Amino acid sequence: MGWLLTSGVAVLWAGAAAAEVGMRVLAFTDPADGGMARAVVWYPTDAPETPVRRGLFTFQVAEGGPVAEGRHPLVVVSHGSGGSAFGHADTAMALARRGYVVAAVHHRGNAFDDDRDAGTERMWRKRPAQLSVTLDHVLAEPDLAGRLDGERVGALGFSAGGYTVLVAAGGVAELARIAAHCRTPPAGERFCHLGNEETPARIEARDPRIRAAVLMAPVGVPFSKDGLAGVTIPIRLYRAERDEQIAASQPEDLRDRLPVPPEYEVVRDAGHFAFLMPVPAAIAAEVGPPAWDPPGFDRAAFHERLNAEIADFFDRALAIERQGR
């Protein structure tokens, strides 16, 4: 597939990725309103891991450890509406063990601790800007900049994060399409419960640094075929078979409208939240619906496969070769 080399000549990864995962939080100014934004960054390190607690979860990481030597590809992550920068931590850590630096945006105004913009034009407009400013700061951060390969940048988005990544990848979103869709939504789709306001706004915020993308149960309604004409990077697209939030037509229409056919998979028996990190049974009730799966679906087993597939996709799409593979 010719598009696999669009990011340039393949580079041989120098040595094995570090066995340990580092983690740190970056804080910077949100361009949307001047408030304090933040992102969580995972990366390969040689420092020893220790248990680090964040909210209900404990991560085995080297908090604040130095980034391993070498030039590492970068993946930026956009969470779903009302979500968290930690929502895809297991995927981020799996990528870090493969040599990636992973920066997860915490979308102010549309996160679990601050969801005042949910369903508004502000939410849809701010999200791509927040993703790009996170890239700006990660690539300029003194402890990270010299360890990053700015020519090999991927993006991963879940649900509203999939929308965010598509805009950054060159898509033009027409928000009037959301209101039109929600006048007669597909049976059982909860997406329209977000309370989307009627607006004629068009959102265009391409970030040319992004060279490949993974979309998981993405919001696809705002994009017409013409609106996707500028999205020509390699894409891997997932649909959850039993998605109760996003109707099957949303990712299927994206699959059919993208000018470069994406890698596409329907995850059998999966609900919408299957792409979030597995939640220990002891805290599932406290976490609520994001921890719940349809009967018989094994999220932990799925993530073992998912995380490997995502890493393999970015290796191919960003033209990274590894010793011993």
N, C-alpha and C positions, 0 to 999 in steps of 0.2 A: 504494500500500500504506500504510494508515493508520499502521502502527507506526513508519514512518520519522520521524514527528514526535513520538514519545513523549518525547524529551529536551527539548522546548520549542520555542519559535519559532526558526526558522533564523537564523543570524548570517552576515553577509557577511564573508568573510575579508579583512582589511585589507591589501591589497597582495599581491605574490607572495611565496611562501616563500623564505627565504634559500637561496642556491645551495650553501652549505657545510654540513657536518655536524660538530657538536661531540660530544665524548664525555667522560664522567667516571665515576668509580666512587664510589658512596656506601657508607659503612660504618656500621652501627648494631647495636643489640642484638637478637638473635633471641629473640622472646618464648617460644619453645618450651623453651629450655634456658639462656638467658642468655649464650650464646656470641656471637661476632662474625659478624653477617650482612653481606651486601653485595649491591649491585645495580649493574648497568651502565646508564647513561643516555645515550641519543643524543638530539640536539635540533638545531633549526636555529640557525645562527650566521652572523655576518659575518666571523669570524676565518678566516685562511687554513688550509687543510688541509695536513698533513704526514704521512709514513708513520709509523705507530705499530705496533710489534710486540707481539702478545699470544700467547704460546705458539708454535704452528706458523703462525699467521696474521699478516698485515700488513694493517692498515686505514688507509685514507686519511681522516683525520679531524683536526679542530682540538681536540686534547686539552686539556680545561680551559677552552676558549674561552667567552666570555659567550653567554648565550642571546639570540637575536634578539628585538627588541622585539615587543610584541603579546601577546595572550592565546592560548596554544596548547592545543589538545586533547591529552589524555594517553592513551597506550595502555600497559598493563602486560602483560608477557610471562612465561609460565610454561613452562619447558623440560620435556623428557621425563625419565623415570627414568634416572639416571646421566649426564645431559646437562650443559649449561653455559649460563650467561647469554649466551655469545657464539654459541650455536648458530643463532640466527636474526638474525645481525647484518646481513645484506644486506637483509632485510625491514625491520628497525628503521631502517636508514639510508635506505631508500626512503621510509618514512613521515616521517622527519625532513626530507627534502627537500620533502615536501608540507606541512610546517608542524607536524608532530606532535612532541611530546616522548614518547619511548619508554623505559620503565623495565623492564629484564629482571631478574627475580628469579634469584639463585643459590641453589638449594634445598639448604641445608646438610643433610647426612645422606642426600641422594638426588641427588648430583651426581658428576661424573667423579672429583673429587679427595676425595670423602667420601661413600661410598655405604653407610654402615653400617645405614641404616634401610630399605634396599630390600626391598619385599614385606611389611613389617610394618605393624601398625596405626599405629605412630608416623609412618611415611611418609605414609599417607593422611590422618592427622589434622593433621600439621604443615604440609603444603603450602598449604592455604587460608589458614591463619594467617600464613604467611610472605608470601603474596601481599598480604594486607591490610596487614600492617605495612610492607611496601615502599611501598604507596600512602600510608600515613600519613607516612612519612619524606620521600618525594618531594614531597608537597603541603606539607610544613612546611619543606623545605630553603630557607634564606634566598636562595640564588642562583636558585632555581627558582620559589618560591611565587608571586611577583608576576607571573610569566610564564605561569601555568597557568590554564586554565579548568576548575575543579573540577566543573562541571556537565556536561562533555563528556569522559567517561572510558570507554574501551573496554578490552577484554582479549583476548589472543590466547594460545591454549594448544595445545601439541603433545603427543599421546600421553597420558602421565600428567598433563601440563600441561593437556590438554583436560578431564580429570576435575577438576583443581584449579579451572579457570575455571568449570565447571558448578556446583560447590559454592558458589563465591563469587557466582554469578549467581542463587542461590536453590534449587539442587538439594539433595536430601537423599540421601546415599549410604548404602547398606546393605552393609557389608563382607562379611556372610555370603553375599551373592550372588556374590562373587568365588570363594569356596571352592566353592560349589555348581557354578558354571560350570566350574571347573578340575578337577572330578572326571571330567568327560567333555568335554574341550575340543574344539573343531572341529579337524579334521585340518589339520596344518600351522601352527597358531597357536602362536607362541612366547611369547605374553603370560604363560602360566601358568608358564613357566620362571623367572619372577621369584621364585618361592618364597613365594607369598602364604600367610600364616598364617590359621588358622581363628579368627574372632572375630565376635561378634554386634554389634559396635559400629556405631552410626549417626553419620554425620558431617554436621553442619549448621552452616554458617558464612557465611551470606549477607552480602555487602557491597553495600549499596544504592547505592554510588557508581558501580558498573559499569552502564553503560547499553547496551552492545552487545558482542558477542563473536564471535570467529573461532575455530573448533575444527578442528584438523588431525589426522586419524587418531586421534581421541580414544579413551581408555578409557571405555567406556559401560556395562560390565557392572554396576557398583554401583547403577544408577539404574532403578527401576521407573517405570511411568507415574505413579503417585501421587507418587513421589519427585521427579519433574520438574514437578509441577503449579505450583510457584512460579517456574519459569523462564519469564518472559514478555517478556524483552528480545529485540531482533532478534539473530538468529544466522546466521552463514554457516558451513556444515559441509562439510568435505572428507573424502572417502574415497580411499585409494590402491587402485587396482584389483588390484595384485599385492602387497598388504601381507602380509608374512610374519610380522609380530608381532601384529597386531590383526585378527581375523577380520572379514569383511564385515558379519556380524550386529551387531557392536558399534555402528558408526556408523549402520547402517540402523535398528536398534531406536531409537536416539536420534532419528533423523529422524521415525519414526512415533509416538514417545511424547511429543515436545515439544508443549506446548499451542498454541504459535504455530509454524506450519510454518517451518522454516529455509530459507534459500537452500542448495541442496544440489548438490554436484558430485562425480562420480567421476572421478578423474584417471587417464586411460588409461595403462596400462603402467607406472605408478609403483609403486615399492616403498615400504615404511614410511618410510624415511629421506629420501624425496624432498623433504620440507618443510624439512629442514635446509639451511643455506646451501651453495651449490656449493663443492666442494673442489678446489683445483688438482691436476692429475694427478700432479705431482711429489711430493706428500705424501699421496696417497690411500692408499698401502699402509701408511703410518705411522698414519694416522687409523683405518683398519680399516673394519668394516661400515657405520658412519654415512656413509662416503664412497661406498659402492657402490650402483649402480643396476642394474636389470634390463637386459639387452642391448637397445640401441636407444633407451633413454630418455635424453633430453637435459635434465639437471637445470638447467643454466644457462638454456636457452631457456624452460623451464617457469617458472623464478623471475622472468623478465622479465614474464610474464603474471600469475603469482601475486601479485607485489608490487603491481602496478597494480590487480588485482582487490580486494585487501585494503584498499588506500587508498581506492578508490572506495566499497567497502562502508561503511567507517567514515565517510566523508563523508556518505553517505546516512543511515546509521543514527543518527549524532550530529547530523544536521541542519546540516551546514556547507555553505555556498555559497561559491563562489570566483569572483573576477573573471576574466573571459575564458573561462569554461567554461559 
